[in-house]
Amino acid sequence: MRKRLGLLFTLMLSLMLVLAACGGAGESATEPATSTETGTETTTEPATEPAGEATGGTLIVGRGGDSAALDPAIVTDGESLKIAQQVFDPLLAYKAGTTEVEPALAESWEISDDGLTYTFKLRQGVKFHDGTDFNADAVVFNFNRWNDPDSEYKFEGDSFDYYDSMFGPAEARVIKSITASDESTVVFELNQPQAPFLQNLAMPPFSIASPKAIEESGADFKANPVGTGPFVFKEWKRSDSITLEKNPDYWQEGLPKVDTVIVRSIPDNTARFNALQNGEIDLMEDLSPDDLATLESNPDLQKFNRPPFNVAYLGFNVTKKPFDDPKVRIALSHAVDKQGIVDAFFAGQAEPAKNPIPPSLWGYNDSIEDYAYDLDQAKQLLADAGYPNGIEQPLTFYAMPVSRPYMPDGRKVAEVIQASFAQIGVTVNIESPEWATYLDDLSKGEKDDLFIIGWTGDNGDPDNFFYPLLDKDSIGGNNYAQYASEPLHELLVKAQQETDQDARAKLYEEAQVIVHDDAPWVPLVHSTPLLAASNNVQGYVPSPTGSEPYAEISITQ
């Protein structure tokens, strides 16, 4: 019976959370991973297939915005984390194109019957890019750094928001202790069971960094990352490009397949697509739906669909008037034409959203009835809330300055919402500060009244949408609405500790009712992000999480 609770849940979760990379082009078929039991130990073996010859050359990737920082522990934005996936490795990883957990720096793991002890056997012989050894002490160093609010390695202006979101705030940590029982064994003791614990460990923010590099670089580590990943950081030209070079000593034999990766920041969607057509880049993210027909008619290019696993939303800062009143929030929810936004900006590559989680995720509550687009009803509800003539003071509306997979053009969408609000007597002034400032302002909640942002799921579990984005513990982190609901908090904590997935699903269905009735957001769309590449790009498999390692990509000549 040893570890039956953890093993059964892990296997069930892996099977049910697989999100196949559907609709893509140029993907190579792989055999599914297999799980085996050896004594009391769970080992998930990656599919065995030839690694293939390294092809060399340079892969140039075009994206919509620059990274905020290169230390994955202190960031929450996808642009930063996609670089982290090239430079760092976590203990566990997701199988290509899915959210199924497989080994990475940890080769195997054991779970106690009560779900409170996780023992990981680490891969031996792995080196950090600075030549130091990866071992159990390095894992302990990293987790203690994130866990301790007063860590000497938490530098000025930094915060470990993802750690707090996934493993609870300092006063209520899920992880009780992390110890190294020998140089290749790490033991995690938990204060309470956490159903998505393994899924969480595979997330890029919990990748393992070189302790020596952190100690020596201090605050400069955020611009000089050192991990064990397939690529070594070389250069960062702010707002322009990041250059990475092949790690010749990478622990996965035959990887990476290219010698150099250059990730270029090209904010304008059309300019980015033009760069692809002109051969200036090899792979681009966030293709504008308007360019889809042109892409499909070009025989030299290929299209990829990232599996839809996201939500874009209009958020209200509920700490500020008039949005401290749910009646006002519900009134404005009726003034957003979601279908019109999908038709105008997504070219059929999205669907209107009514819940914080996408329909593809288990626990989705389809019985929720969305707030219909109805300006007359919006006016009446505003009047009922005490605003018969609309809202007199202009409101500050933050619109995203960069394209994201869930929102190709946040500014234009904001302008459509602005026009609708004007018809019911609500004036908003749109502002789009630089991306890092934008995220920092939303986290602090001091300058914005309402905003557009979104989220791509990190790990295939509903907890990853609800707890970071809507729980009171995440205020000051990713809970940009500054929304606090005690009934929701109790449900979410209960769902984290429950190991039966059917029971968890019912809890998340209840959570969606609370969020719908309180309306801290207007869920806008769930998109199917479009990517494009030249035909000489091979081996690319988009991940539902929004980014993936480039180690398997090759360039044919």
C-alpha positions as CSV (number, residue, x, y, z in Angstrom):
1,M,0.0,0.0,0.0
2,R,3.0,2.3,0.3
3,K,2.5,5.6,-1.6
4,R,-0.8,4.3,-3.1
5,L,-2.5,7.6,-2.6
6,G,0.3,9.6,-4.4
7,L,0.9,7.0,-7.1
8,L,-2.7,6.6,-8.1
9,F,-3.3,10.3,-8.2
10,T,-0.1,10.9,-10.1
11,L,-0.9,8.3,-12.8
12,M,-4.6,9.4,-13.0
13,L,-3.5,13.1,-13.3
14,S,-1.0,12.3,-16.0
15,L,-3.5,10.4,-18.1
16,M,-6.3,13.0,-17.7
17,L,-4.3,16.1,-18.1
18,V,-2.6,15.3,-21.4
19,L,-3.4,18.0,-23.9
20,A,-2.3,16.8,-27.2
21,A,-0.7,19.3,-29.5
22,C,-3.5,19.3,-32.1
23,G,-3.6,20.9,-35.5
24,G,0.1,21.7,-35.8
25,A,2.3,21.2,-38.7
26,G,5.8,19.7,-39.0
27,E,5.5,17.7,-35.7
28,S,7.4,14.4,-35.4
29,A,5.4,11.5,-33.9
30,T,6.7,10.1,-30.7
31,E,5.8,7.1,-28.6
32,P,3.9,8.0,-25.3
33,A,5.9,7.9,-22.1
34,T,5.5,4.9,-19.9
35,S,5.2,4.7,-16.1
36,T,6.7,1.8,-14.2
37,E,6.7,0.8,-10.5
38,T,9.9,-0.5,-9.0
39,G,9.4,-1.4,-5.3
40,T,8.1,1.8,-3.7
41,E,9.5,4.1,-6.4
42,T,7.7,5.7,-9.3
43,T,9.8,6.2,-12.4
44,T,8.4,7.7,-15.6
45,E,10.6,6.8,-18.5
46,P,10.6,9.1,-21.5
47,A,9.9,7.4,-24.8
48,T,13.0,5.9,-26.3
49,E,13.9,7.0,-29.8
50,P,17.1,8.0,-31.5
51,A,18.1,11.6,-30.5
52,G,19.2,12.2,-34.1
53,E,22.2,14.1,-35.4
54,A,22.7,17.6,-34.2
55,T,22.2,19.8,-37.3
56,G,23.9,22.9,-36.1
57,G,23.1,26.3,-37.4
58,T,21.2,29.2,-35.9
59,L,17.6,29.3,-35.0
60,I,16.1,32.9,-35.0
61,V,12.8,33.3,-33.2
62,G,10.6,36.4,-33.4
63,R,8.3,37.3,-30.5
64,G,6.1,40.2,-29.5
65,G,8.0,41.6,-26.5
66,D,11.2,41.6,-24.5
67,S,11.8,39.7,-21.2
68,A,11.3,41.5,-17.9
69,A,14.2,39.6,-16.3
70,L,16.0,36.3,-16.9
71,D,15.8,34.8,-13.4
72,P,12.7,32.6,-13.7
73,A,12.1,32.7,-10.0
74,I,11.3,36.4,-9.9
75,V,9.1,36.8,-13.1
76,T,5.5,35.9,-14.0
77,D,5.5,36.9,-17.7
78,G,5.7,34.4,-20.5
79,E,8.3,36.3,-22.4
80,S,10.8,35.9,-19.5
81,L,9.9,32.3,-18.9
82,K,10.3,31.1,-22.5
83,I,14.0,32.1,-22.2
84,A,14.2,30.3,-18.8
85,Q,13.1,27.1,-20.6
86,Q,16.2,27.3,-22.7
87,V,18.7,28.1,-20.0
88,F,17.4,26.1,-17.0
89,D,16.0,22.7,-16.2
90,P,13.4,22.0,-13.4
91,L,13.3,18.8,-11.4
92,L,10.4,17.6,-13.6
93,A,9.2,18.6,-17.0
94,Y,6.2,18.3,-19.3
95,K,6.3,15.8,-22.2
96,A,6.3,17.6,-25.5
97,G,2.9,19.1,-26.4
98,T,1.3,18.1,-23.1
99,T,1.1,18.8,-19.4
100,E,2.1,15.2,-18.6
101,V,4.9,15.1,-16.1
102,E,8.2,13.3,-16.9
103,P,11.7,13.3,-15.4
104,A,14.1,16.1,-15.9
105,L,16.8,16.8,-13.3
106,A,15.0,14.3,-11.0
107,E,15.1,10.8,-12.5
108,S,12.5,9.3,-10.2
109,W,10.3,10.0,-7.1
110,E,8.6,8.3,-4.2
111,I,5.4,9.6,-2.5
112,S,4.4,8.6,1.1
113,D,1.0,7.1,1.8
114,D,-0.2,10.3,3.5
115,G,0.9,12.5,0.6
116,L,3.2,14.6,2.8
117,T,6.6,13.3,1.9
118,Y,8.2,13.4,-1.6
119,T,11.6,11.8,-2.2
120,F,13.4,12.6,-5.4
121,K,16.4,10.8,-6.8
122,L,18.5,13.3,-8.8
123,R,20.3,12.9,-12.1
124,Q,24.0,12.5,-11.5
125,G,26.9,14.0,-13.4
126,V,25.0,17.1,-14.5
127,K,26.9,20.5,-14.5
128,F,25.7,24.0,-14.3
129,H,26.9,26.3,-17.1
130,D,29.6,27.7,-14.8
131,G,31.1,24.3,-14.3
132,T,29.8,23.7,-10.8
133,D,28.0,20.5,-9.9
134,F,24.2,20.1,-9.9
135,N,23.3,18.1,-6.7
136,A,20.9,17.9,-3.8
137,D,22.5,20.9,-2.1
138,A,21.8,23.0,-5.1
139,V,18.1,22.0,-5.1
140,V,17.9,22.8,-1.4
141,F,19.6,26.2,-1.9
142,N,17.1,27.2,-4.6
143,F,14.0,26.2,-2.7
144,N,15.2,27.8,0.5
145,R,15.8,31.0,-1.4
146,W,12.3,31.1,-2.7
147,N,10.7,29.9,0.6
148,D,12.4,32.4,2.9
149,P,10.9,35.9,2.7
150,D,14.0,37.3,4.3
151,S,16.5,35.4,2.2
152,E,19.8,37.2,1.6
153,Y,19.4,36.1,-2.1
154,K,16.1,37.9,-2.5
155,F,17.4,41.1,-3.9
156,E,15.9,44.6,-3.8
157,G,12.7,44.9,-5.9
158,D,12.4,41.1,-6.4
159,S,9.6,38.9,-5.3
160,F,8.9,35.2,-5.7
161,D,5.3,35.5,-6.8
162,Y,5.0,32.2,-8.6
163,Y,6.4,30.4,-5.5
164,D,3.9,32.2,-3.3
165,S,1.1,31.4,-5.8
166,M,1.8,27.7,-6.2
167,F,3.0,26.9,-2.6
168,G,1.2,29.4,-0.5
169,P,2.3,32.7,1.2
170,A,4.9,32.8,4.0
171,E,2.4,32.3,6.8
172,A,0.8,29.3,5.1
173,R,3.4,27.4,3.1
174,V,2.6,24.1,1.6
175,I,6.2,23.0,1.7
176,K,7.4,22.5,5.3
177,S,11.0,21.6,4.6
178,I,13.5,20.6,1.9
179,T,16.5,18.5,2.9
180,A,19.3,16.7,1.1
181,S,19.7,13.2,2.5
182,D,22.7,12.6,0.3
183,E,24.2,14.4,-2.8
184,S,21.6,12.8,-5.1
185,T,18.5,12.6,-2.9
186,V,16.1,15.4,-1.9
187,V,13.2,15.1,0.5
188,F,10.3,17.5,0.5
189,E,8.1,17.5,3.7
190,L,4.7,19.1,3.2
191,N,2.4,20.8,5.8
192,Q,-0.6,19.4,4.0
193,P,-1.2,17.4,0.9
194,Q,-1.2,19.3,-2.4
195,A,-2.8,17.5,-5.3
196,P,-0.9,19.3,-8.1
197,F,2.4,19.2,-6.4
198,L,4.3,17.3,-9.1
199,Q,2.6,19.4,-11.8
200,N,3.8,22.5,-10.0
201,L,7.4,21.4,-9.7
202,A,7.6,21.0,-13.5
203,M,6.8,24.7,-14.0
204,P,9.7,26.9,-15.4
205,P,9.7,29.3,-12.4
206,F,11.0,26.4,-10.3
207,S,13.9,25.6,-12.4
208,I,17.2,25.1,-10.6
209,A,19.8,27.8,-10.8
210,S,23.5,27.7,-10.0
211,P,24.0,28.7,-6.3
212,K,27.5,29.9,-7.1
213,A,26.2,32.2,-9.8
214,I,23.5,33.7,-7.5
215,E,26.0,34.2,-4.7
216,E,28.6,35.9,-6.9
217,S,26.2,37.9,-9.2
218,G,23.8,39.0,-6.6
219,A,21.1,41.3,-8.1
220,D,22.8,41.0,-11.5
221,F,21.8,37.4,-11.7
222,K,18.5,38.5,-13.3
223,A,20.5,39.6,-16.3
224,N,23.1,36.8,-16.3
225,P,21.3,33.5,-15.8
226,V,23.2,30.3,-15.2
227,G,21.4,26.9,-15.2
228,T,21.8,23.4,-16.5
229,G,19.7,23.8,-19.6
230,P,20.3,23.0,-23.3
231,F,21.5,26.5,-24.0
232,V,23.9,28.9,-22.3
233,F,23.1,32.6,-22.0
234,K,25.4,34.7,-24.1
235,E,24.0,38.3,-24.6
236,W,20.9,40.4,-23.9
237,K,20.3,43.5,-26.0
238,R,17.4,45.1,-24.3
239,S,14.2,45.4,-26.4
240,D,16.1,43.9,-29.3
241,S,17.4,40.3,-28.8
242,I,18.7,37.6,-26.6
243,T,21.4,35.3,-27.8
244,L,21.9,31.7,-26.5
245,E,24.6,29.2,-27.4
246,K,24.6,25.4,-27.4
247,N,25.5,23.7,-24.1
248,P,28.1,21.2,-25.3
249,D,27.8,19.2,-22.0
250,Y,24.0,19.0,-21.9
251,W,22.9,15.8,-20.1
252,Q,20.4,14.8,-22.8
253,E,22.5,13.1,-25.4
254,G,22.2,14.6,-28.9
255,L,20.6,17.8,-27.7
256,P,20.3,20.6,-28.5
257,K,20.3,20.3,-32.2
258,V,21.2,23.8,-33.2
259,D,24.3,25.7,-32.2
260,T,22.8,29.1,-31.5
261,V,19.4,30.6,-30.7
262,I,18.6,34.3,-31.2
263,V,15.3,35.4,-29.8
264,R,14.3,38.8,-31.3
265,S,11.7,41.2,-30.0
266,I,9.5,42.5,-32.8
267,P,6.4,44.1,-31.2
268,D,4.4,44.7,-34.3
269,N,2.6,41.6,-35.6
270,T,2.8,42.5,-39.2
271,A,6.5,43.4,-39.0
272,R,7.2,40.1,-37.3
273,F,5.4,38.2,-40.1
274,N,7.2,40.2,-42.8
275,A,10.5,39.3,-41.1
276,L,9.5,35.6,-41.4
277,Q,8.5,36.0,-45.1
278,N,11.8,37.7,-45.8
279,G,13.9,35.0,-44.2
280,E,15.1,37.3,-41.3
281,I,13.6,34.9,-38.7
282,D,12.8,31.2,-38.8
283,L,10.0,30.9,-36.3
284,M,7.4,33.5,-35.1
285,E,4.9,33.6,-32.3
286,D,1.5,35.2,-32.1
287,L,0.7,35.4,-35.8
288,S,-2.1,38.0,-36.3
289,P,-5.3,36.2,-37.5
290,D,-5.4,38.8,-40.3
291,D,-2.3,37.2,-41.7
292,L,-3.5,33.6,-41.6
293,A,-4.7,33.5,-45.3
294,T,-1.3,34.9,-46.5
295,L,0.5,32.3,-44.4
296,E,-1.5,29.4,-45.7
297,S,-1.0,30.5,-49.3
298,N,2.8,30.6,-48.9
299,P,4.4,27.2,-49.8
300,D,7.6,28.1,-48.1
301,L,6.0,28.5,-44.7
302,Q,4.2,26.2,-42.2
303,K,1.5,26.9,-39.6
304,F,1.3,25.7,-36.0
305,N,-1.7,25.9,-33.7
306,R,-0.8,26.0,-30.0
307,P,-3.3,23.9,-28.1
308,P,-5.9,26.4,-26.6
309,F,-5.3,26.6,-22.9
310,N,-5.7,30.2,-21.9
311,V,-8.0,33.1,-21.0
312,A,-7.9,36.8,-21.8
313,Y,-9.9,39.0,-19.4
314,L,-10.9,42.5,-18.6
315,G,-10.1,43.0,-14.9
316,F,-11.5,45.5,-12.4
317,N,-9.4,46.8,-9.5
318,V,-12.0,46.0,-6.9
319,T,-10.2,48.1,-4.2
320,K,-11.1,51.3,-6.1
321,K,-14.5,53.0,-6.5
322,P,-16.7,52.3,-8.3
323,F,-15.4,48.8,-8.8
324,D,-15.6,47.9,-5.1
325,D,-19.3,47.4,-5.8
326,P,-20.1,44.1,-7.6
327,K,-23.3,45.7,-9.1
328,V,-21.1,48.1,-11.1
329,R,-18.9,45.2,-12.2
330,I,-21.8,43.2,-13.4
331,A,-23.3,46.2,-15.2
332,L,-20.1,46.8,-17.1
333,S,-19.9,43.0,-17.9
334,H,-23.1,43.6,-20.0
335,A,-21.3,46.3,-22.0
336,V,-18.6,44.1,-23.5
337,D,-19.3,42.5,-26.9
338,K,-17.2,39.4,-26.7
339,Q,-18.4,37.9,-29.9
340,G,-17.7,41.1,-31.7
341,I,-14.2,41.1,-30.4
342,V,-13.7,37.5,-31.5
343,D,-15.0,38.3,-35.0
344,A,-13.0,41.5,-35.4
345,F,-9.6,40.4,-34.0
346,F,-9.3,36.7,-33.9
347,A,-10.5,35.5,-37.4
348,G,-12.3,32.5,-35.9
349,Q,-9.2,31.4,-33.8
350,A,-11.0,32.1,-30.4
351,E,-14.2,31.6,-28.6
352,P,-16.0,34.0,-26.1
353,A,-15.2,33.2,-22.5
354,K,-17.5,33.0,-19.6
355,N,-15.3,31.4,-16.9
356,P,-11.7,31.9,-15.7
357,I,-10.6,28.5,-17.0
358,P,-10.8,27.2,-20.6
359,P,-13.5,24.6,-21.6
360,S,-10.7,22.1,-22.4
361,L,-9.8,21.9,-18.7
362,W,-11.5,19.4,-16.3
363,G,-13.7,21.1,-13.7
364,Y,-15.1,23.5,-16.3
365,N,-18.6,24.6,-15.3
366,D,-20.6,24.9,-18.5
367,S,-23.9,25.6,-16.7
368,I,-22.7,29.1,-15.9
369,E,-24.8,31.6,-17.9
370,D,-22.7,34.5,-19.2
371,Y,-23.7,38.1,-18.9
372,A,-25.2,39.0,-22.3
373,Y,-24.0,42.0,-24.3
374,D,-26.9,44.4,-23.7
375,L,-26.2,48.1,-23.4
376,D,-29.7,48.9,-22.2
377,Q,-29.4,46.4,-19.4
378,A,-26.0,47.7,-18.6
379,K,-27.4,51.3,-18.2
380,Q,-30.2,50.1,-16.0
381,L,-27.9,48.1,-13.8
382,L,-25.6,51.1,-13.4
383,A,-28.6,53.2,-12.4
384,D,-29.6,50.5,-9.9
385,A,-26.1,50.7,-8.5
386,G,-26.5,54.5,-7.9
387,Y,-25.1,55.8,-11.2
388,P,-28.2,56.9,-13.2
389,N,-26.1,59.2,-15.4
390,G,-23.1,56.9,-15.8
391,I,-19.8,57.3,-14.0
392,E,-18.7,60.9,-14.0
393,Q,-15.0,60.6,-13.2
394,P,-12.7,59.3,-16.1
395,L,-11.2,55.9,-15.3
396,T,-7.7,54.7,-16.1
397,F,-7.8,51.7,-18.5
398,Y,-4.5,49.8,-18.9
399,A,-4.2,48.1,-22.3
400,M,-1.4,45.7,-23.1
401,P,1.5,47.2,-25.0
402,V,2.6,43.8,-26.5
403,S,0.8,41.0,-28.3
404,R,0.2,37.8,-26.3
405,P,-1.0,34.4,-27.4
406,Y,-4.4,35.1,-25.9
407,M,-4.6,38.7,-27.1
408,P,-3.0,39.7,-30.5
409,D,-3.8,43.4,-30.0
410,G,-4.8,44.5,-26.6
411,R,-4.9,48.2,-27.5
412,K,-7.4,47.8,-30.3
413,V,-9.6,45.5,-28.1
414,A,-9.5,48.2,-25.4
415,E,-10.6,50.8,-27.9
416,V,-13.7,48.7,-28.7
417,I,-14.5,48.3,-25.0
418,Q,-13.9,52.1,-24.5
419,A,-16.5,52.9,-27.2
420,S,-19.1,50.6,-25.7
421,F,-18.5,52.0,-22.2
422,A,-19.0,55.5,-23.6
423,Q,-22.5,54.6,-24.8
424,I,-23.5,53.9,-21.2
425,G,-21.8,57.0,-19.7
426,V,-18.5,55.5,-18.7
427,T,-15.4,57.3,-19.8
428,V,-12.0,55.5,-19.8
429,N,-8.6,56.8,-20.7
430,I,-6.4,54.1,-22.2
431,E,-2.7,53.9,-21.1
432,S,-0.1,51.3,-22.3
433,P,3.1,51.6,-20.4
434,E,6.2,49.5,-21.2
435,W,5.6,45.8,-20.5
436,A,7.6,45.4,-17.4
437,T,6.1,48.5,-15.9
438,Y,2.7,47.4,-17.0
439,L,3.0,44.1,-15.0
440,D,4.5,45.9,-12.0
441,D,1.7,48.5,-11.9
442,L,-1.0,45.8,-12.1
443,S,0.6,43.9,-9.3
444,K,0.7,46.9,-7.0
445,G,-2.8,48.0,-8.1
446,E,-2.2,51.7,-7.5
447,K,-2.5,53.3,-11.0
448,D,-5.1,51.3,-12.9
449,D,-8.8,51.2,-12.5
450,L,-9.4,48.4,-15.0
451,F,-7.1,46.5,-17.3
452,I,-6.7,43.8,-20.0
453,I,-4.4,40.9,-19.3
454,G,-4.6,37.1,-19.6
455,W,-3.1,33.8,-18.5
456,T,-1.9,30.7,-20.2
457,G,-2.1,27.6,-18.0
458,D,1.2,26.4,-16.6
459,N,0.6,22.8,-15.6
460,G,-2.8,21.4,-16.6
461,D,-4.5,21.8,-13.3
462,P,-7.4,24.2,-12.5
463,D,-5.6,25.3,-9.4
464,N,-3.1,27.1,-11.6
465,F,-5.7,29.4,-12.9
466,F,-7.7,30.0,-9.7
467,Y,-5.1,30.3,-6.9
468,P,-2.6,32.6,-8.6
469,L,-5.2,34.8,-10.3
470,L,-8.1,35.0,-7.9
471,D,-7.2,33.9,-4.4
472,K,-6.6,36.4,-1.6
473,D,-3.2,34.9,-1.0
474,S,-2.1,36.1,-4.4
475,I,-2.9,39.8,-4.0
476,G,0.4,41.6,-4.7
477,G,1.3,38.9,-7.1
478,N,-0.8,37.8,-10.1
479,N,-4.2,38.6,-8.5
480,Y,-4.2,41.9,-10.4
481,A,-7.9,42.6,-9.5
482,Q,-6.9,42.7,-5.9
483,Y,-9.9,40.4,-5.3
484,A,-10.4,38.7,-1.9
485,S,-13.2,36.3,-1.2
486,E,-13.1,34.1,1.9
487,P,-15.6,31.6,0.5
488,L,-13.5,31.2,-2.6
489,H,-10.3,30.9,-0.6
490,E,-11.8,28.1,1.5
491,L,-12.9,26.2,-1.6
492,L,-9.5,26.6,-3.3
493,V,-7.5,25.4,-0.3
494,K,-9.9,22.4,0.1
495,A,-9.4,21.6,-3.6
496,Q,-5.6,21.7,-3.3
497,Q,-5.7,19.1,-0.5
498,E,-8.3,16.8,-2.1
499,T,-6.8,14.0,-4.0
500,D,-9.9,12.6,-5.7
501,Q,-10.2,14.4,-9.1
502,D,-14.0,14.1,-9.3
503,A,-14.4,15.7,-5.9
504,R,-11.9,18.4,-6.9
505,A,-13.8,19.1,-10.2
506,K,-17.0,19.8,-8.2
507,L,-15.1,22.2,-5.9
508,Y,-13.8,24.1,-9.0
509,E,-17.4,24.2,-10.5
510,E,-18.5,25.8,-7.2
511,A,-15.6,28.3,-7.4
512,Q,-16.7,29.4,-10.9
513,V,-20.2,30.3,-9.5
514,I,-18.6,32.5,-6.9
515,V,-16.4,34.2,-9.4
516,H,-19.2,34.7,-11.8
517,D,-21.5,36.3,-9.2
518,D,-18.7,38.6,-7.8
519,A,-17.5,39.5,-11.3
520,P,-14.0,40.7,-10.5
521,W,-13.3,40.0,-14.2
522,V,-15.0,40.0,-17.5
523,P,-13.6,36.8,-19.1
524,L,-13.1,37.8,-22.8
525,V,-11.8,35.0,-24.9
526,H,-10.1,31.6,-25.1
527,S,-7.8,31.7,-28.1
528,T,-6.0,29.1,-30.3
529,P,-2.7,30.9,-30.7
530,L,-1.2,30.8,-34.1
531,L,2.5,30.4,-34.9
532,A,4.4,30.2,-38.1
533,A,7.8,29.0,-39.3
534,S,9.8,28.5,-42.4
535,N,9.7,25.0,-43.9
536,N,13.3,24.3,-42.8
537,V,12.3,24.3,-39.2
538,Q,11.8,20.7,-38.0
539,G,10.9,19.0,-34.7
540,Y,9.0,21.9,-33.2
541,V,6.0,20.9,-31.0
542,P,4.0,23.8,-29.4
543,S,3.1,23.4,-25.8
544,P,-0.3,24.2,-24.3
545,T,1.6,26.1,-21.6
546,G,2.6,28.9,-24.0
547,S,6.3,28.1,-24.4
548,E,8.6,25.1,-24.8
549,P,12.3,24.2,-25.0
550,Y,13.9,24.7,-28.4
551,A,16.4,21.8,-27.8
552,E,14.6,19.4,-30.3
553,I,14.3,21.9,-33.1
554,S,16.6,21.4,-36.1
555,I,17.2,23.6,-39.2
556,T,17.4,21.8,-42.5
557,Q,19.6,23.3,-45.2
